[in-house]
Each structure stands twice: as structure tokens, then as C-alpha cells.
């Protein structure tokens, strides 16, 4: 039997040619704790949150604008100084200046603010508040000049991994619960200090590929209101003697100066630092040196900068030297297994709801009413979250190609379509 909860409630509000889609608005509790909402305006520097008095949108405006920069350096010696300062090719500099002047000449649109909305200056930022979420979002769209529809949801749509939160992670209740505790410790440093408690400074995630280890690190970064800094193998390992050691020292030196909450992610940790021991060649000596520096840096990182937490992921925990990830360096060691049937159903439910919230509009349905996440989970033993997402992608692609070839609208994706995609994936 199909699960009716797959289809979220969507409220569409339109005004002045713009459209706001409120996804599952009844789940957004304005009286609850302050929490960020998923939306379609992150690249414009807009953060939407709930609070005791309703909703607030903070528009983080730059301290200087491109038009102002262009006017300052439009020509002469100043233009040459900017060229030397930024190292920009002449053509790029010319384009920046031309675009800036063109934008600065454009008149600012008149904004008729809804009486239910208040707009106030807060330093360089603009803060918009309202008890009505649609009214607030329509004002934000006017201020930022957004065109087309904007989507607001209590949880960022699941297929937008840069905005994923712990609520979007399916099938890993125990791991997610421990990540929530870590996030709470980040948000309440005063309580931690009063009790002399120290939150974990390192988390090791291990398990098969595709089980969501990297996504968990991204979700933690978003949950603490911070950034994810991903460290890849080429950033550390270098063929020249001594450079690998310098690279790991530089990475930790930069981490010690971060002032915003940051998750420092060492993805595929076993490919960066493996076993240490007796070195018979230059490569072995380099591995030992990098591992030694890593241990030293981890010993003092949290004391010198509590804004940073280190997350390491690996598919092969047996390849990582135990001394590297001992308690005190990595206080949490969490297995991220291949999901069981119930976990797969949870993952599929979140993926399907995310796609429906993102893509369905009045007059267009992506999925038929017979889609049943629980039945799909039963037919997909051994598949990971990445596999399930790939099966959905294939089903979407099949429908899109069918419509593109025929020129006629294709019907929604059915349960049979998804079962066929799962069968093809498993074979």
C-alpha cells in the first residue's frame, strides 16, 4: 500500500509575478527554537530562520559592492593598481569594471513593503521580520531582485547535499543521535565551560562506500551553523621531500585561526595516512612523518580552537593505525553500515519527499500514487543510500528521455518504473 506521507503539503503564494512555495508549512513552528529553513536563496546571502516572534530573514550584504568597486577603479593609475593587487588579466578587469558600471547605473526598484513586515538595518546586514512566512519571503524576493519561484521548507530538499541537515539523513538513527549531541555541545559552549566538559574533537566514520559518511559530515557542519572544509589527498601528499609534512602543518595552522564553527573533513582518511612503523624507504618515512605531525596537531587542536571539529571517513578502518584515532584524538568512532530494510524505507521516504517538494508543481506530478517506499525497501536488499538515489535518478532520466523523444508529456513515475530501475541497478 502506498504511503500517503510521501507527498508533502505545498502552499503556493504568488504576488507581482513571483511565486513562493511553502513546503510542509504546518511543520514550521514559529514558537519553537531558532532554526534555519531550507530555501532557494543561499547564493544571495539570505538566511531564513524561525523564532518565538515568527520568522526572520537576514540578508548578508557585502561591505562593498561590485558597482562601488568599479566606480573606484574605473581607470587611470587606480585601475592599474587593482590589476596588480588582484593579479587579474586585463580583459577580466575590464569586464569587471564594465559590468559594475552597468549595474550601478541601473535604478533601484521601488519596494512596497507589506505592512505585516518590518525591515531594519543591523550593521551591514538587512533583517526582515514577519509573523507571515509568505509575506516575509515576498519582501525578501523584492529586496534581492529574485526572479521565478522560491521554495521554503523546514528541511532543505534532500537532493541539495550542500544544504543537507541531520533531519535529511535517513536510516542512521543512532549515528544521527550522537551527531545531534555534538551539535548541541557546539551551540552551548557556556554550559560546557561551566561543567568543565570537553566535547569530542574528532569523529571517525567507517563503513562501506555509499552509506552516507561524507553527507553526515556536511550535515553536522550545517547543524552547527558552520562550514565544511574538506581535505583531499592531493592537498597533503607531495612527491617532493618535506612538502607533505609542510602541507599538514599548514592545514592545521589555518584551522587554528578559524573563528567560525568548522568541520575539518579528512575524506578517505586511509589514503592520506595509513599504518606507521618501521620505514624502509622514502615513502615510508614520509608516511611516518605526516602521521607524527597529525598526532601532535590533534593533541592540542581543541584546546587552541574549540570552533573546529575533525571528522575522518574511511571504507577500510583496518588500514588506519590505531594510534592515530585513539581516544583524545578521535573520541567518537561510529560505524555507518549498509542500511537494513527499515533504514532503506526511511532513506527512500526522505529522497522521494525531497524530489516531490523540489519538482512537483500544479499540473505536474513526478510520482504516481502507487509509489510505496516500504515495498521498494523490501525489494532492494544490500543497496546503500547512494544506490537508492541512483535508482531514482535513472527512473527520472527514463521519464525525461521518453518525453523528450516523443514530444508528449510522460506520465508520472510508477512503482513498476522504480522496481525496474532497482532491478537494472542490482544486475
Secondary structure, DSSP 8 states (H G I E B T S, - for coil): ---GGGS--EEEEEETTEEEEEESGGG--TTS--EE-EES-GGGTEEEEEETTEEEEEE---SS-HHHHHHHTSSHHHHHHHHHHHT--HHHHHHHHHHHHHHHHS--------TTEEEEEETTEEEEEES-HHHHHHHHHHHHT--SEEEEESS--TT-GGG--GGG--S-HHHHHHHHHHHHHHHTHHHHHHHT----SEEEEE-STTSSHHHHHHHHHHHTT-EEEEE-HHHH--SSTTHHHHHHHHHHHHHHT--S-EEEEETTHHHHS---S---SHHHHHHHHHHHHHHHHHHHHHHH-TTEEEEEEES-GGGS-TTTTSTTT--EEEE-----HHHHHHHHHHHHHHHHHHH-BTTB-SB-TT--HHHHHHT-TT--HHHHHHHHHHHHHHHHHHHHHHSS----B-HHHHHHHHHHHH-
